[in-house]
Structures are given as C-alpha cells and as structure tokens.
Amino acid sequence: MRYGFTTGSCAAAAAKAAAYMLLTGLVKERITIETPKGILYHAAIRDIRREEQEVSCAVEKDGGDDPDITTGAWIYARVSYWEGKEDGGQRIIIAGGCGVGRVTRKGLDQPIGNAAINRVPREMIRKEVLEICKMADYQGGLRIEISVPEGERLAARTFNPRLGIVGGISILGTSGIVEPMSSQAILDTIRVELRQRKAEGFDHVVVSPGNYGLEFMKQAYGYDLDKSVKCSNFIGATIDMAVEMGFQRMLLAGHIGKLIKVAGGIMNTHSKEADCRMELLAAFAAREQADLSQINRILECATTEEAIPILMESGKREAVMGRVAERVCYYMENRAGGKLKADCILYANGFGELAKSKGAEKWFILSGPEQAQQI
C-alpha cells in the first residue's frame, strides 16, 4: 500500500517554498524536504502569491492509501519578514491562521492558547526554513503562518472539538509520513514483525501501540526500536499471534491514553471501538478512595494527561497507576489463556513513566544480551 505525508510535512514543505521565494525572488514550483522518518518528500507547490514583504503558497495533502479525511486539503504557509525577537532569541515565529485549531484545554501537545501545530511539525518547519535562511545568507527574522481553508469544516469530522481544539484541524505527525491504516495491512505487518523476531531466536517481544511508545522506550531505556513491534490499536490480535508463534513473554509499553483501555479489558483501542478512558481512570481513582470531587473532575477531562495532575493533587497517582499496570497485565494474560507472561510500562508525554509492572524490572536484564542495556 502507498504511504502518504502528514499535514506537518505539507506545512513544512509549503513554508520552505514560501521562504525560498521570499528570500531569493525566484519562483519555486517543487520543493524537497526530509521527513523525520528519513524519507524525502518532493512536494508540488500550489497557488503561489508573491508580494514584496511576504509570499504565500500551498501543498495539497496526500494521505496515500490511508483513509484520511484531510487528503486533498490545501495546507498553506505565508512567510513574511519579521523584525521582533521571540522569547529565547528564536528567529522563526510559527503561527496558526484560518482553519488551524487553537488549544483551549490542558493535556494536549501544545499549551492553552497556542495554535494546534504539534511539536514535531514545528521542528520540521523551523529546520527547513532555517536551511533556506542559511542558503540565502539571511540573518533576520521570519514569521510563518500556517492555514487550512477547509480546516474548520474538516475538524467537525475529527475528535478536535471534544478534545478542546477549536476552529480547525491540528497540524500533526511524528514521522512525517502517513502509513496506510488498512486493518488487514496492519495485521499482516504485525505478523511479519513477530515472525521475524521469532526467527531470530527470541521468545520475548516488546510491543507498543505507536511511534510515541517506541520513542519513549528508546529515550527512557535505550531499547532499540528495530527490536520492537508496533501493534497500532490491535492489542488483542497481537497477543493472539504471539501466543500462536510460541512467544513466552510480552512487554506492552505505551501511553496511558491507550493502555487505560486495556486495563478495562478492551483489546482494540481504536476510539471507534471503545472510548471509556475517563470512566476507567475515574473507576481506578475511586478504587483507591480518591475524593468524589476529584473523581468528578477526572470524568470531565478531555484526555488522560489532563487528569494526571488531579491524581497528583489527590496523592493517588502512584497507587492508581500501579493498579492500572496490574490490570493491563491481567487482561493481557487472560487474552493469552495463561500461555504468555505479560508486563507493561505506562507513560505520559508530560510526565514520563507513570508505572511499570513488577516483572518489568527484570525485562531489560532479560534483553541484555541483545541490547547490552539494563534499567
């Protein structure tokens, strides 16, 4: 299946092209950027509008074979000269224009009030534009405004309004590319990765729902991402395959927003299948005798990360997360019919590691021969 490119990649490509045309005075109808995945994106530049002090252009979003609602949308960047100084001495200001949502609630990638342009896309935009500044020997500042004319309409078909992102879509992406999300294609990929690991002689495997989980494992424990399997939302199916292939141990490492569902016995964590994150987290808080007012506040949260400070305030975070980790392992082993020993590590972007199962302490010792790394 054909992969596509994220809204973050489109924004970075449009910004780079606009900066090039502003600083050189030349027209640029195609531009190349390097995605965080290392894959080059050769983008066609649309709707070029040039003025003396600013240039605007667009890149059409191509989601590949992924059923992405933003495919076909035009992601615009307007680059203009800017004489001020951003806090910290940055030369590049990145702002959100029409059709780009704005954050109104805690627990998201950006603070309240910011445009919903996530951290990795911001880094991509800054990197590509600074490359043009260096080429043109330009030492001044630039303001970059990202907009999506169809963004507000498209956002109504996303979870943005529920999450507290208003007025448009988010500019997203951790790898810069959109990998096809066909269910069968993902399951086939999971099976291949498990089979490869088994063929290498291992009876244990690290599994994570997505890129963030694998990146966390690398940063926190030095665990090689190539030794891990990305299972997307298919926790249960991955366990089934692992049992079928004879794996003896599995470590599930992931964000609390996904793994809280597993702690409730939910084995497909896609929001279309089940989304009771806050109800489960509130139930665990009640189990640890949190105050009713705090439980009600948790139920009102849009994300699990927003709820963590409430657990910290109550003094129940450690107990609640420990209980969540315990139940994640219980349901994993229940799915495996007792044929596989399960461990888990929970984390959150703004808080790091939240909890790990008792057996996780020994996991990287088990993996020492291949990783030369211990906790």
Secondary structure, 3 states (H helix, E strand, C coil): CCCEECHHHHHHHHHHHHHHHHHHCCCCCEEEEECCCCCEEEEECEEEEECCCEEEEEEECCCCCCCCCCCCCEEEEEEEEECCCCCCCCCEEEEECCEECEECCCCCCCCCCCECECHHHHHHHHHHHHHHHHHHCCCCEEEEEEECCCHHHHHCCCCHHHHCEECEECECCCCCEECCCCHHHHHHHHHHHHHHHHHCCCCEEEEECCHHHHHHHHHHHCCCHHHEEECCCEHHHHHHHHHHHCCCEEEEEEEHHHHHHHCCCCCECCCCCCCCHHHHHHHHHHHCCCCHHHHHHHHCCCCHHHHHHHHHHHCCHHHHHHHHHHHHHHHHHHHCCCCCEEEEEEEECCCEEEEECHHHHHHHHHCHHHHCCCC
